[in-house]
Amino acid sequence: MVDRLADDRIRHLELLQAAISRMASASATMKNLCLIVVAGALAFLATSKEPAVALFAAILATAFWFLDARYLQQEKWFRDMYDAERVEHANEPASFRMTPDASVRAATRLSYGIKSWSTWGLYGPLVFFLLVLWAFLEWGHSSWIGGA
């Protein structure tokens, strides 16, 4: 019976770890997609010479920032569930709970992901650069990208 309980606990931990890995992978995908979209927008900006393209790219980068933050928030929820399951007594059956309860969700807000070094360090400077570029181009300095 004890072996069965241990096997169940290990299986539940593996399921939680798989969810953590999916969230981390989705977060990395958000970063990659954001960089691709912004690079495309900057290439389009070079040909269109429309300052609004830089503003649109900043808005898209901000949207990716929030999506990425959401994945980081959910990853933290599953890491907290993993830690709780890991320290439970070996003679108790595994819960196989895969939905974070209200207390786990309340412990980690979206701001956790927004302020994380892995998002802030990428999206903060990127959005700032795009907004400065937009402001610079909007107020008559379009000659820097080949305008009149």
CYANA upper distance limits for C-alpha pairs under 8 A (distance plus 0.5 A):
  1 MET  CA      5 LEU  CA      6.85
  2 VAL  CA      6 ALA  CA      6.68
  2 VAL  CA     90 ALA  CA      8.32
  2 VAL  CA     91 ASN  CA      7.00
  3 ASP  CA      7 ASP  CA      6.52
  4 ARG  CA      8 ASP  CA      6.59
  5 LEU  CA      9 ARG  CA      6.65
  5 LEU  CA     90 ALA  CA      7.53
  5 LEU  CA     91 ASN  CA      7.15
  5 LEU  CA     92 GLU  CA      7.49
  5 LEU  CA     93 PRO  CA      6.02
  5 LEU  CA     94 ALA  CA      7.42
  6 ALA  CA     10 ILE  CA      6.64
  6 ALA  CA     90 ALA  CA      6.94
  6 ALA  CA     91 ASN  CA      8.42
  7 ASP  CA     11 ARG  CA      6.63
  8 ASP  CA     12 HIS  CA      6.66
  8 ASP  CA     93 PRO  CA      7.77
  8 ASP  CA     94 ALA  CA      6.37
  9 ARG  CA     13 LEU  CA      6.69
  9 ARG  CA     85 GLU  CA      8.22
  9 ARG  CA     90 ALA  CA      8.39
  9 ARG  CA     93 PRO  CA      7.68
  9 ARG  CA     94 ALA  CA      5.44
 10 ILE  CA     14 GLU  CA      6.67
 11 ARG  CA     15 LEU  CA      6.77
 12 HIS  CA     16 LEU  CA      6.77
 12 HIS  CA     94 ALA  CA      7.26
 12 HIS  CA     95 SER  CA      8.25
 12 HIS  CA     96 PHE  CA      5.96
 13 LEU  CA     17 GLN  CA      6.55
 13 LEU  CA     82 TYR  CA      6.76
 13 LEU  CA     85 GLU  CA      7.65
 13 LEU  CA     86 ARG  CA      7.78
 14 GLU  CA     18 ALA  CA      6.63
 15 LEU  CA     19 ALA  CA      6.93
 16 LEU  CA     20 ILE  CA      6.76
 16 LEU  CA     78 PHE  CA      6.85
 16 LEU  CA     79 ARG  CA      8.22
 16 LEU  CA     81 MET  CA      8.08
 16 LEU  CA     82 TYR  CA      6.56
 16 LEU  CA     98 MET  CA      7.55
 17 GLN  CA     21 SER  CA      6.64
 17 GLN  CA     78 PHE  CA      8.38
 17 GLN  CA     79 ARG  CA      8.38
 17 GLN  CA     82 TYR  CA      7.85
 18 ALA  CA     22 ARG  CA      6.73
 19 ALA  CA     23 MET  CA      6.79
 19 ALA  CA     75 GLU  CA      8.13
 19 ALA  CA     78 PHE  CA      7.51
 20 ILE  CA     24 ALA  CA      6.73
 20 ILE  CA     75 GLU  CA      5.74
 20 ILE  CA     76 LYS  CA      8.47
 20 ILE  CA     78 PHE  CA      6.47
 20 ILE  CA     79 ARG  CA      7.17
 21 SER  CA     25 SER  CA      6.55
 22 ARG  CA     26 ALA  CA      6.60
 23 MET  CA     27 SER  CA      6.68
 23 MET  CA     71 TYR  CA      6.02
 23 MET  CA     72 LEU  CA      7.40
 23 MET  CA     74 GLN  CA      7.42
 23 MET  CA     75 GLU  CA      5.84
 24 ALA  CA     28 ALA  CA      6.85
 24 ALA  CA     71 TYR  CA      7.71
 24 ALA  CA     72 LEU  CA      7.56
 24 ALA  CA     75 GLU  CA      7.15
 25 SER  CA     29 THR  CA      6.68
 26 ALA  CA     30 MET  CA      6.74
 26 ALA  CA     68 ASP  CA      8.18
 26 ALA  CA     71 TYR  CA      7.24
 27 SER  CA     31 LYS  CA      7.06
 27 SER  CA     68 ASP  CA      5.58
 27 SER  CA     69 ALA  CA      8.31
 27 SER  CA     71 TYR  CA      6.19
 27 SER  CA     72 LEU  CA      7.14
 28 ALA  CA     32 ASN  CA      6.83
 29 THR  CA     33 LEU  CA      6.53
 30 MET  CA     34 CYS  CA      6.50
 30 MET  CA     64 PHE  CA      6.67
 30 MET  CA     65 TRP  CA      8.47
 30 MET  CA     67 LEU  CA      7.71
 30 MET  CA     68 ASP  CA      6.26
 31 LYS  CA     35 LEU  CA      6.83
 31 LYS  CA     64 PHE  CA      7.91
 31 LYS  CA     68 ASP  CA      7.80
 32 ASN  CA     36 ILE  CA      6.79
 33 LEU  CA     37 VAL  CA      6.57
 34 CYS  CA     38 VAL  CA      6.54
 34 CYS  CA     60 LEU  CA      8.15
 34 CYS  CA     61 ALA  CA      6.48
 34 CYS  CA     64 PHE  CA      6.62
 35 LEU  CA     39 ALA  CA      6.47
 36 ILE  CA     40 GLY  CA      6.63
 37 VAL  CA     41 ALA  CA      6.61
 37 VAL  CA     57 ALA  CA      8.11
 38 VAL  CA     42 LEU  CA      6.59
 38 VAL  CA     57 ALA  CA      6.24
 38 VAL  CA     60 LEU  CA      8.46
 38 VAL  CA     61 ALA  CA      7.69
 39 ALA  CA     43 ALA  CA      6.68
 40 GLY  CA     44 PHE  CA      6.63
 41 ALA  CA     45 LEU  CA      6.46
 41 ALA  CA     53 VAL  CA      7.00
 41 ALA  CA     54 ALA  CA      7.62
 41 ALA  CA     57 ALA  CA      6.60
 42 LEU  CA     46 ALA  CA      6.76
 42 LEU  CA     53 VAL  CA      8.21
 42 LEU  CA     54 ALA  CA      7.58
 42 LEU  CA     57 ALA  CA      8.48
 43 ALA  CA     47 THR  CA      7.29
 44 PHE  CA     48 SER  CA      6.42
 44 PHE  CA     53 VAL  CA      8.16
 45 LEU  CA     49 LYS  CA      5.76
 45 LEU  CA     50 GLU  CA      6.63
 45 LEU  CA     51 PRO  CA      7.82
 45 LEU  CA     53 VAL  CA      6.39
 45 LEU  CA     54 ALA  CA      7.49
 46 ALA  CA    145 ILE  CA      6.49
 46 ALA  CA    146 GLY  CA      8.18
 49 LYS  CA    142 SER  CA      7.55
 49 LYS  CA    145 ILE  CA      7.35
 49 LYS  CA    146 GLY  CA      8.06
 49 LYS  CA    147 GLY  CA      7.09
 50 GLU  CA     54 ALA  CA      8.38
 51 PRO  CA     55 LEU  CA      7.39
 51 PRO  CA    133 LEU  CA      8.46
 51 PRO  CA    134 TRP  CA      5.80
 51 PRO  CA    135 ALA  CA      8.35
 51 PRO  CA    137 LEU  CA      5.92
 51 PRO  CA    138 GLU  CA      6.03
 51 PRO  CA    142 SER  CA      8.39
 52 ALA  CA     56 PHE  CA      6.54
 52 ALA  CA    134 TRP  CA      7.31
 52 ALA  CA    138 GLU  CA      8.39
 53 VAL  CA     57 ALA  CA      6.59
 53 VAL  CA    134 TRP  CA      8.34
 54 ALA  CA     58 ALA  CA      6.73
 54 ALA  CA    130 LEU  CA      6.07
 54 ALA  CA    131 LEU  CA      7.45
 54 ALA  CA    133 LEU  CA      7.11
 54 ALA  CA    134 TRP  CA      5.58
 55 LEU  CA     59 ILE  CA      6.80
 55 LEU  CA    130 LEU  CA      7.15
 55 LEU  CA    131 LEU  CA      6.69
 55 LEU  CA    134 TRP  CA      6.13
 56 PHE  CA     60 LEU  CA      6.70
 57 ALA  CA     61 ALA  CA      6.55
 57 ALA  CA    130 LEU  CA      7.45
 58 ALA  CA     62 THR  CA      6.65
 58 ALA  CA    126 LEU  CA      8.21
 58 ALA  CA    127 VAL  CA      5.59
 58 ALA  CA    128 PHE  CA      8.45
 58 ALA  CA    130 LEU  CA      5.92
 58 ALA  CA    131 LEU  CA      6.82
 59 ILE  CA     63 ALA  CA      6.78
 59 ILE  CA    127 VAL  CA      8.43
 60 LEU  CA     64 PHE  CA      6.76
 61 ALA  CA     65 TRP  CA      6.61
 61 ALA  CA    123 TYR  CA      7.25
 61 ALA  CA    126 LEU  CA      8.03
 61 ALA  CA    127 VAL  CA      6.86
 62 THR  CA     66 PHE  CA      6.90
 62 THR  CA    123 TYR  CA      7.69
 62 THR  CA    127 VAL  CA      7.32
 63 ALA  CA     67 LEU  CA      6.79
 64 PHE  CA     68 ASP  CA      6.44
 65 TRP  CA     69 ALA  CA      6.55
 65 TRP  CA    114 ILE  CA      7.50
 65 TRP  CA    119 THR  CA      7.15
 65 TRP  CA    123 TYR  CA      6.62
 66 PHE  CA     70 ARG  CA      6.66
 66 PHE  CA    113 GLY  CA      8.49
 66 PHE  CA    114 ILE  CA      7.19
 67 LEU  CA     71 TYR  CA      6.99
 68 ASP  CA     72 LEU  CA      6.81
 68 ASP  CA    113 GLY  CA      7.78
 68 ASP  CA    119 THR  CA      7.75
 69 ALA  CA     73 GLN  CA      6.58
 69 ALA  CA    110 LEU  CA      6.87
 69 ALA  CA    111 SER  CA      8.10
 69 ALA  CA    112 TYR  CA      7.87
 69 ALA  CA    113 GLY  CA      4.36
 69 ALA  CA    114 ILE  CA      5.52
 69 ALA  CA    116 SER  CA      8.41
 69 ALA  CA    119 THR  CA      7.54
 70 ARG  CA     74 GLN  CA      6.74
 70 ARG  CA    110 LEU  CA      6.62
 70 ARG  CA    113 GLY  CA      6.89
 71 TYR  CA     75 GLU  CA      6.54
 71 TYR  CA    113 GLY  CA      8.20
 72 LEU  CA     76 LYS  CA      6.69
 72 LEU  CA    112 TYR  CA      8.32
 72 LEU  CA    113 GLY  CA      5.73
 73 GLN  CA     77 TRP  CA      6.90
 73 GLN  CA    108 THR  CA      6.94
 73 GLN  CA    109 ARG  CA      7.21
 73 GLN  CA    110 LEU  CA      6.41
 73 GLN  CA    112 TYR  CA      6.95
 73 GLN  CA    113 GLY  CA      5.95
 74 GLN  CA     78 PHE  CA      6.90
 75 GLU  CA     79 ARG  CA      6.70
 76 LYS  CA     80 ASP  CA      6.60
 76 LYS  CA    108 THR  CA      7.70
 77 TRP  CA     81 MET  CA      6.78
 77 TRP  CA    100 PRO  CA      6.88
 77 TRP  CA    104 VAL  CA      6.57
 77 TRP  CA    105 ARG  CA      6.91
 77 TRP  CA    108 THR  CA      7.51
 78 PHE  CA     82 TYR  CA      6.50
 78 PHE  CA    100 PRO  CA      7.56
 79 ARG  CA     83 ASP  CA      6.67
 80 ASP  CA     84 ALA  CA      6.72
 80 ASP  CA    104 VAL  CA      7.62
 81 MET  CA     85 GLU  CA      6.63
 81 MET  CA    100 PRO  CA      7.51
 81 MET  CA    104 VAL  CA      8.06
 82 TYR  CA     86 ARG  CA      6.48
 83 ASP  CA     87 VAL  CA      6.95
 84 ALA  CA     88 GLU  CA      7.03
 85 GLU  CA     94 ALA  CA      8.15
 88 GLU  CA     92 GLU  CA      7.93
100 PRO  CA    104 VAL  CA      6.28
100 PRO  CA    105 ARG  CA      6.81
101 ASP  CA    105 ARG  CA      6.83
102 ALA  CA    106 ALA  CA      6.44
103 SER  CA    107 ALA  CA      6.70
104 VAL  CA    108 THR  CA      7.46
105 ARG  CA    109 ARG  CA      7.56
108 THR  CA    112 TYR  CA      6.83
109 ARG  CA    113 GLY  CA      8.27
110 LEU  CA    114 ILE  CA      6.95
111 SER  CA    115 LYS  CA      6.39
112 TYR  CA    116 SER  CA      6.52
113 GLY  CA    119 THR  CA      7.52
114 ILE  CA    119 THR  CA      6.82
114 ILE  CA    120 TRP  CA      7.03
115 LYS  CA    119 THR  CA      7.39
115 LYS  CA    120 TRP  CA      6.15
116 SER  CA    120 TRP  CA      6.29
117 TRP  CA    121 GLY  CA      5.94
118 SER  CA    122 LEU  CA      7.28
119 THR  CA    123 TYR  CA      6.29
119 THR  CA    124 GLY  CA      8.08
120 TRP  CA    124 GLY  CA      5.55
120 TRP  CA    125 PRO  CA      8.38
121 GLY  CA    125 PRO  CA      7.32
122 LEU  CA    126 LEU  CA      6.81
123 TYR  CA    127 VAL  CA      6.35
124 GLY  CA    128 PHE  CA      6.61
125 PRO  CA    129 PHE  CA      6.43
126 LEU  CA    130 LEU  CA      6.72
127 VAL  CA    131 LEU  CA      6.59
128 PHE  CA    132 VAL  CA      6.62
129 PHE  CA    133 LEU  CA      6.50
130 LEU  CA    134 TRP  CA      6.53
131 LEU  CA    135 ALA  CA      6.60
132 VAL  CA    136 PHE  CA      6.46
133 LEU  CA    137 LEU  CA      6.59
134 TRP  CA    138 GLU  CA      6.31
135 ALA  CA    139 TRP  CA      6.71
136 PHE  CA    140 GLY  CA      7.63
136 PHE  CA    141 HIS  CA      6.34
136 PHE  CA    142 SER  CA      8.10
137 LEU  CA    141 HIS  CA      5.41
137 LEU  CA    142 SER  CA      5.27
138 GLU  CA    142 SER  CA      7.90
142 SER  CA    146 GLY  CA      7.36
142 SER  CA    147 GLY  CA      5.56
142 SER  CA    148 ALA  CA      7.44
143 SER  CA    147 GLY  CA      4.63
143 SER  CA    148 ALA  CA      5.83
